Amino acid sequence: MLTDSHCHLDAEEFDGDRDAVIARARAAGVERQVVPAIHAASWPKLRAVCETDDGLYPAYGLHPMYLTQHRPEHLRELRAWIEAEKPVAVGECGLDYFVEGLDHEEQARYFDGQLALAIEFDLPVIVHARRAVDAVIASIRHFDGLRGVVHSFSGSPEQARQLWNLGFMVGLGGPVTYERANRLRKLAASMPIEHLLLETDAPDQPDAEARGQRNEPARLAIVLETIAGLRGIAPAELAAATTANAERLFRLP
């Protein structure tokens, strides 16, 4: 059994064939998917999607790339939403220093607000950290007892070690399948397995075999096979370990 620790199954790209996407995932061994939100307007649809299948687990949050859609009152609404809906995580939240025009201080206010909610409700956070891993680590250090995952990790081995020491895991997905991703592949090959989660980030970040196509959770099997090959272990061993990691972090049944 596999768990896709990060999949945007509520995205409009899946509106035409969502049931078939879920069926293909199950056929590929992907029994569970954690589905993080991007902005407040997306929460009701995400909830409705996750209610259609008992293998879908929602997370609610405010993604930094959608900064222009966020309002201060959304943090208050998020608190009420979390209290009522009992998600498995807070997120997707974080910092994005790659996209131009996204104010760093404003991003940090929303990120810190969501970290505080994670502490209040004893939930993990699903963190976006594009070109901002050091800043994310600095924010995490302000909150004792946080746990979570930095998804689609692309930082250095030292940054990864800092995150592990802070109680965080890293999520690896399609980018690790590209042969030119030398640093990421070295990390996947050598990192402690207890800190690793597998993800697709579907419909984004397809693996090398599906470059330019819509990504979907069934492709997690390719990520699994790639990382197992890099580590020199059986895919079943990696599947069992990363599934246990997801169960532990998200407290999945």
C-alpha positions as CSV (number, residue, x, y, z in Angstrom):
1,M,0.0,0.0,0.0
2,L,1.1,3.5,-0.8
3,T,0.1,6.9,0.5
4,D,0.4,10.0,-1.7
5,S,1.3,12.5,0.9
6,H,0.6,15.5,-1.3
7,C,-2.0,15.6,-4.1
8,H,-4.4,18.3,-5.2
9,L,-7.2,16.0,-6.3
10,D,-9.7,18.8,-5.9
11,A,-8.0,20.7,-8.8
12,E,-10.1,21.6,-11.8
13,E,-7.8,19.4,-14.0
14,F,-9.5,16.4,-12.4
15,D,-13.1,17.6,-12.7
16,G,-13.7,15.5,-15.8
17,D,-12.5,12.1,-14.6
18,R,-11.8,12.3,-10.9
19,D,-13.4,8.9,-10.2
20,A,-11.2,7.3,-12.8
21,V,-8.1,9.0,-11.4
22,I,-8.9,7.5,-8.0
23,A,-9.5,4.1,-9.5
24,R,-6.2,4.2,-11.4
25,A,-4.4,5.2,-8.2
26,R,-5.9,2.2,-6.3
27,A,-4.9,-0.1,-9.2
28,A,-1.4,1.2,-8.8
29,G,-1.4,0.5,-5.0
30,V,-2.1,4.1,-3.9
31,E,-4.8,3.6,-1.3
32,R,-4.6,6.9,0.4
33,Q,-4.1,10.5,-0.6
34,V,-3.6,13.6,1.5
35,V,-5.2,16.6,-0.2
36,P,-4.0,20.0,0.9
37,A,-5.9,23.3,0.2
38,I,-4.7,26.4,-1.5
39,H,-7.0,29.3,-0.4
40,A,-10.2,29.8,1.5
41,A,-12.5,29.6,-1.5
42,S,-11.2,26.1,-2.2
43,W,-12.1,24.6,1.1
44,P,-15.7,23.6,0.5
45,K,-14.9,21.9,-2.8
46,L,-11.9,20.1,-1.2
47,R,-14.2,18.9,1.6
48,A,-16.8,17.7,-0.9
49,V,-14.2,15.8,-2.9
50,C,-12.7,14.1,0.1
51,E,-16.1,13.0,1.3
52,T,-16.5,10.9,-1.9
53,D,-13.9,8.3,-0.9
54,D,-12.6,7.1,2.4
55,G,-9.0,7.1,1.1
56,L,-8.9,10.9,0.7
57,Y,-7.8,13.0,3.7
58,P,-8.2,16.8,3.7
59,A,-5.8,19.5,4.9
60,Y,-6.9,23.1,5.1
61,G,-4.6,26.1,4.7
62,L,-3.5,29.2,2.8
63,H,-0.9,28.6,0.1
64,P,1.7,31.4,-0.3
65,M,1.4,31.5,-4.1
66,Y,-2.2,32.6,-3.7
67,L,-1.3,35.5,-1.5
68,T,-3.4,38.1,-3.4
69,Q,-6.5,36.0,-2.6
70,H,-5.9,35.8,1.2
71,R,-7.4,38.2,3.7
72,P,-6.5,38.5,7.4
73,E,-10.0,37.2,8.4
74,H,-9.2,34.0,6.5
75,L,-6.9,32.9,9.4
76,R,-9.9,33.3,11.8
77,E,-12.0,31.3,9.3
78,L,-9.3,28.7,9.0
79,R,-9.3,28.2,12.8
80,A,-13.1,27.6,12.8
81,W,-12.8,25.4,9.7
82,I,-10.1,23.2,11.4
83,E,-12.1,23.0,14.6
84,A,-15.2,21.8,12.8
85,E,-13.7,19.6,10.1
86,K,-10.9,17.8,11.9
87,P,-8.4,17.7,9.0
88,V,-5.2,15.6,9.1
89,A,-3.0,18.7,8.7
90,V,-2.8,22.4,8.3
91,G,-1.7,23.4,4.8
92,E,-0.6,23.9,2.2
93,C,1.2,26.8,3.8
94,G,4.7,28.2,3.7
95,L,6.9,30.7,1.8
96,D,7.6,31.2,-1.9
97,Y,10.5,33.3,-2.8
98,F,10.6,32.2,-6.5
99,V,7.4,33.9,-7.7
100,E,8.0,37.6,-8.2
101,G,5.7,40.1,-6.5
102,L,4.7,38.0,-3.5
103,D,5.5,40.2,-0.4
104,H,7.8,38.2,1.9
105,E,6.6,39.9,5.1
106,E,2.9,39.3,4.2
107,Q,3.7,35.7,3.4
108,A,5.4,35.3,6.7
109,R,2.3,36.6,8.6
110,Y,0.0,34.0,7.0
111,F,2.6,31.3,7.5
112,D,3.2,32.1,11.2
113,G,-0.5,32.3,11.8
114,Q,-0.9,28.8,10.4
115,L,2.0,27.4,12.4
116,A,0.3,28.8,15.5
117,L,-3.0,27.0,14.5
118,A,-1.0,23.7,14.0
119,I,0.3,24.0,17.6
120,E,-3.2,24.9,18.9
121,F,-4.8,21.9,17.3
122,D,-1.8,19.5,17.5
123,L,-1.7,19.0,13.8
124,P,1.2,18.6,11.4
125,V,1.8,21.3,8.8
126,I,2.3,20.7,5.0
127,V,4.9,23.3,4.0
128,H,5.7,24.9,0.6
129,A,9.3,26.2,0.6
130,R,10.3,27.2,-2.9
131,R,13.6,29.1,-2.8
132,A,12.8,29.7,0.9
133,V,14.0,26.8,2.9
134,D,16.2,28.8,5.3
135,A,13.3,31.3,5.9
136,V,10.9,28.4,6.5
137,I,13.3,26.8,9.0
138,A,13.7,30.1,10.8
139,S,9.9,30.4,11.1
140,I,9.6,26.8,12.4
141,R,12.2,27.5,15.1
142,H,9.8,30.1,16.6
143,F,7.3,27.3,17.5
144,D,8.2,24.5,19.9
145,G,6.6,21.2,19.2
146,L,5.8,21.6,15.5
147,R,5.8,18.6,13.3
148,G,5.2,18.4,9.6
149,V,6.6,17.9,6.1
150,V,8.3,20.2,3.7
151,H,6.8,18.9,0.4
152,S,8.7,18.7,-2.9
153,F,11.9,19.3,-1.0
154,S,14.7,20.8,-3.1
155,G,17.1,22.1,-0.6
156,S,20.6,21.1,0.6
157,P,21.5,18.1,2.7
158,E,22.3,20.4,5.6
159,Q,18.9,22.1,5.3
160,A,17.3,18.6,5.3
161,R,19.2,17.7,8.5
162,Q,18.0,20.8,10.2
163,L,14.4,20.0,9.3
164,W,14.7,16.4,10.6
165,N,16.2,17.7,13.8
166,L,13.1,20.0,14.2
167,G,10.8,17.0,13.8
168,F,10.0,17.4,10.1
169,M,9.9,15.0,7.2
170,V,10.7,15.8,3.6
171,G,8.4,14.9,0.7
172,L,9.9,13.7,-2.6
173,G,8.1,13.3,-5.9
174,G,8.4,13.6,-9.6
175,P,11.6,15.8,-9.7
176,V,13.6,12.9,-8.2
177,T,13.0,10.9,-11.4
178,Y,15.0,13.3,-13.6
179,E,18.5,12.1,-14.0
180,R,19.9,15.6,-14.0
181,A,18.5,16.1,-10.4
182,N,21.8,15.0,-8.9
183,R,21.6,16.6,-5.5
184,L,18.0,15.5,-5.0
185,R,18.8,11.9,-6.1
186,K,21.8,11.7,-3.7
187,L,19.6,12.8,-0.9
188,A,16.9,10.3,-1.8
189,A,19.6,7.5,-1.9
190,S,21.1,8.3,1.5
191,M,18.7,10.1,3.8
192,P,17.2,8.3,6.9
193,I,14.1,6.5,5.6
194,E,12.1,7.5,8.7
195,H,12.0,11.1,7.5
196,L,10.8,10.4,4.0
197,L,7.4,10.8,2.5
198,L,6.4,10.1,-1.1
199,E,4.2,12.5,-3.1
200,T,3.0,13.4,-6.6
201,D,1.8,17.0,-6.2
202,A,-0.6,16.1,-8.9
203,P,-1.7,17.5,-11.2
204,D,1.7,19.3,-11.2
205,Q,5.3,18.0,-11.2
206,P,5.0,14.9,-13.4
207,D,7.8,12.3,-13.4
208,A,10.3,12.1,-16.2
209,E,8.3,9.5,-18.1
210,A,5.2,11.8,-18.1
211,R,6.9,15.1,-18.7
212,G,4.5,17.7,-20.0
213,Q,1.4,15.7,-19.1
214,R,-1.1,16.0,-16.3
215,N,0.3,14.2,-13.2
216,E,-1.9,12.0,-11.2
217,P,-1.6,9.9,-8.0
218,A,-1.1,6.6,-9.9
219,R,2.3,7.9,-10.9
220,L,3.4,7.6,-7.3
221,A,4.5,4.1,-8.2
222,I,7.1,5.6,-10.5
223,V,8.5,7.7,-7.7
224,L,8.6,4.7,-5.5
225,E,10.5,2.6,-8.0
226,T,12.9,5.4,-8.7
227,I,13.8,6.0,-5.0
228,A,13.9,2.3,-4.2
229,G,16.4,1.8,-7.1
230,L,18.5,4.7,-5.9
231,R,18.6,3.2,-2.4
232,G,19.2,-0.3,-3.6
233,I,16.2,-1.7,-1.8
234,A,13.0,-3.5,-2.8
235,P,10.0,-1.2,-3.7
236,A,7.9,-3.1,-1.2
237,E,10.3,-2.2,1.6
238,L,10.2,1.5,0.7
239,A,6.4,1.4,0.4
240,A,6.0,-0.1,3.8
241,A,8.4,2.4,5.4
242,T,7.0,5.5,3.8
243,T,3.4,4.4,4.5
244,A,4.3,4.0,8.1
245,N,5.8,7.5,8.1
246,A,2.6,9.0,6.7
247,E,0.5,7.1,9.2
248,R,2.6,8.4,12.0
249,L,2.8,12.0,10.9
250,F,-0.9,12.4,9.8
251,R,-2.3,9.9,12.3
252,L,-4.0,8.1,9.6
253,P,-6.2,5.1,10.5
